[in-house]
Amino acid sequence: PDPELGGIVGSHDGTGLRIGLVAARWNIHLTGRLLDGAKQAFAHCNIAEDDTLVAWAPGSFELPTVCRRLAASGRFDAVVALGAVVRGETTHYELVSEGAAEGILRATLDTGVPVIFGLITTETEEQALARAGDDHTNKGFEGVVTAVEMATLLRQLPSAPR
């Protein structure tokens, strides 16, 4: 219990947690930066490199399938999806970002394993770069911290009925 919040909260100490990362190869100049931020968060959260796995999906639309497979495997306490969708001149942006978001949500609800939405969806390349920077505002870093907090929170809650 957290006296300040008056309830149960997760921790940012990921010692012993197993985390899967699924990154999109499309826009790798951005997703590579998100992956770098995620790796910085591993150190910040005390997650051993041997307790992590990185899998590459072709693009952001394909992230949910890979995330669900990792989450359902029983090998991971949480999974983080990393992708970058930048608006273009067609409706492709909406289709990809909405499909990815819906699929990632479904993966976590279907498996009970936290699958964290670490996608950046922006209007411009400049906005995307700002969200994939070298500090704690990097969405890859934030995704891993959120994954650790969710995994440690769920460990404290009653088990779900079968």
Buried (B, 14 or more C-beta within 10 A) or exposed (E): EEEEEEEEEBBBBBEEBBBBBBBBBBBBEBBBBBBBBBBBBBEBBBBBEEBBBBBBBEBBBBBBEBBBBBBBEEEBBBBBBBBBBBBEEEEEBEEBBEBBBEBBEBBBEEBEBBBBBBBBBBEEBEBBBEBBBEEEEBBBBBBBBBBBBBBBBBEEEEEEEE
